[in-house]
Amino acid sequence: MPVIALQPGYEGAAADAEDKFHGNRLLYIGWEDHLLFCSPVCLPLPAAMPFGALVSEVLPGVYGSHPDFARIDWSRAEWRDSGKPFTPDPARSLADNGLVHKSFIQLRTPGLAGIAGSGS
């Protein structure tokens, strides 16, 4: 949605620019077919964090309360970065995997579709 400034020629600095997050970048992460979590979460994460640490250390704290989480076969997980399929390298950093400030990561877990297949 375009923004119309009240003052002609107005140029303002974004309040949520990457430099405001003390070395972290915001990543939006959503888990498809699991609307128990009604929207993606937004997390400030260090760009140098390995993608594998995101999966093993961060996501359990975010999604671990869902009964499907313990059943995820991570070798079958499908990922999209801002709508485009991508295959993350768990050993490489978030930055080296091409994730930038405000990337939207979508996780799809084939065979898991929420509580009793309800999408929740």
C-alpha positions as CSV (number, residue, x, y, z in Angstrom):
1,M,0.0,0.0,0.0
2,P,1.5,3.3,-1.0
3,V,1.9,6.0,1.6
4,I,0.9,9.6,0.9
5,A,2.9,12.1,3.0
6,L,1.1,15.1,4.4
7,Q,4.1,17.3,3.5
8,P,5.3,17.4,-0.1
9,G,8.9,16.1,-0.3
10,Y,8.7,14.3,3.1
11,E,11.4,11.8,3.6
12,G,11.5,9.9,6.9
13,A,13.7,7.2,8.2
14,A,12.1,3.8,8.7
15,A,11.7,3.2,12.4
16,D,12.2,-0.5,11.9
17,A,15.3,-0.4,9.8
18,E,17.9,-3.2,10.5
19,D,20.3,-0.8,12.2
20,K,17.7,-0.3,15.0
21,F,18.0,-3.9,16.1
22,H,21.5,-4.1,17.6
23,G,23.0,-6.5,15.1
24,N,19.8,-8.5,14.6
25,R,17.5,-8.6,11.6
26,L,13.8,-9.2,11.7
27,L,12.6,-12.5,10.2
28,Y,9.0,-13.4,9.8
29,I,8.3,-17.1,10.2
30,G,5.1,-18.9,9.5
31,W,4.2,-22.6,9.7
32,E,1.7,-23.6,7.0
33,D,-1.4,-25.6,8.0
34,H,-0.9,-24.8,11.7
35,L,-3.3,-21.9,12.4
36,L,-3.2,-22.6,16.1
37,F,-0.6,-19.8,15.5
38,C,-2.8,-17.4,13.6
39,S,0.0,-15.4,12.0
40,P,3.7,-15.5,11.3
41,V,5.9,-14.7,14.2
42,C,8.5,-11.9,13.9
43,L,11.8,-12.6,15.6
44,P,14.9,-10.4,15.9
45,L,17.8,-12.9,15.1
46,P,21.5,-12.4,14.5
47,A,22.5,-12.6,10.8
48,A,25.4,-14.9,11.8
49,M,23.1,-17.5,13.4
50,P,23.4,-20.8,11.6
51,F,20.1,-21.8,10.0
52,G,20.4,-25.1,11.9
53,A,20.3,-23.2,15.2
54,L,17.1,-21.5,14.1
55,V,15.5,-25.0,13.7
56,S,17.0,-26.6,16.8
57,E,17.1,-23.7,19.3
58,V,14.6,-21.1,18.2
59,L,11.6,-22.8,16.6
60,P,11.0,-25.2,19.5
61,G,10.4,-22.2,21.8
62,V,8.0,-20.7,19.2
63,Y,6.1,-23.8,18.0
64,G,7.0,-26.5,20.4
65,S,3.7,-26.4,22.2
66,H,1.9,-27.7,19.1
67,P,1.4,-31.5,19.1
68,D,2.7,-31.8,15.5
69,F,6.0,-30.1,16.3
70,A,7.6,-33.2,17.9
71,R,6.5,-35.2,14.8
72,I,8.2,-33.0,12.2
73,D,10.5,-34.9,9.8
74,W,13.0,-32.1,9.2
75,S,14.5,-33.9,6.2
76,R,11.1,-33.5,4.4
77,A,10.5,-29.9,5.5
78,E,9.8,-27.5,2.7
79,W,10.8,-23.9,3.0
80,R,10.0,-20.7,1.1
81,D,11.7,-17.4,1.4
82,S,9.3,-14.5,0.6
83,G,7.2,-16.9,-1.5
84,K,10.1,-18.5,-3.4
85,P,11.1,-22.1,-2.7
86,F,14.6,-22.4,-1.1
87,T,16.7,-25.1,0.4
88,P,18.5,-23.7,3.5
89,D,22.0,-25.0,4.4
90,P,21.8,-25.7,8.2
91,A,25.5,-25.1,8.6
92,R,25.5,-21.7,7.0
93,S,24.3,-18.5,8.6
94,L,20.9,-16.9,8.1
95,A,22.7,-14.2,6.0
96,D,24.6,-16.8,4.0
97,N,21.3,-18.5,3.3
98,G,20.2,-15.2,1.7
99,L,17.8,-14.2,4.4
100,V,17.7,-10.4,4.7
101,H,16.0,-8.0,7.1
102,K,12.2,-8.7,7.0
103,S,12.5,-11.9,5.0
104,F,9.3,-14.0,5.3
105,I,10.1,-17.7,5.8
106,Q,7.3,-20.2,5.4
107,L,7.7,-23.7,6.7
108,R,5.6,-26.6,5.3
109,T,5.7,-30.0,6.9
110,P,4.3,-32.6,4.6
111,G,2.1,-35.1,6.3
112,L,1.3,-32.7,9.2
113,A,-1.8,-30.6,8.8
114,G,-2.6,-29.4,12.3
115,I,-4.6,-31.0,15.1
116,A,-6.5,-34.0,13.7
117,G,-5.8,-32.6,10.2
118,S,-7.9,-29.5,10.9
119,G,-5.2,-26.9,9.9
120,S,-5.1,-25.6,13.4
